[in-house]
Amino acid sequence: MKSFQRKGFGGMLLAIVMIDSFDRKFADGFVDLISKTTGVQQFYQHLGARLISSSHLYFDNEASQKVIDQYLPEGGVIDGY
C-alpha cells in the first residue's frame, strides 16, 4: 500500500476546511477541532493551533490564513497528485 504520509495532505485538508470557514458567515476563518489522539496535537500546534484542553484546539483567522497560504497558495487548487 502506498504511503501518503509526509506529502502535505493533512495540511491541505485542513486548509480546505479553513477556506470554507472564511466563506461562512460569522466564522471568519476560525476553526475549532477535537483530536482523537494526542499524537497529532503537535502537528496542529506547529501549524498555529492553540490548545484549549488535552484534545481541544482552535485556529484563529490569522493562523488559518497562514495554513491556507502554505498548503493551498492557489486558493484551493490541488494539482499534481
ABEGO torsion letter per residue (X at the ends): XBBABGAGAAAAAAAAAAAAAAABBGAGGBBBBBBABAAAAAAAAAAGBBBABAABBBBBAAAAAAAAAAABAAGGBBBGX
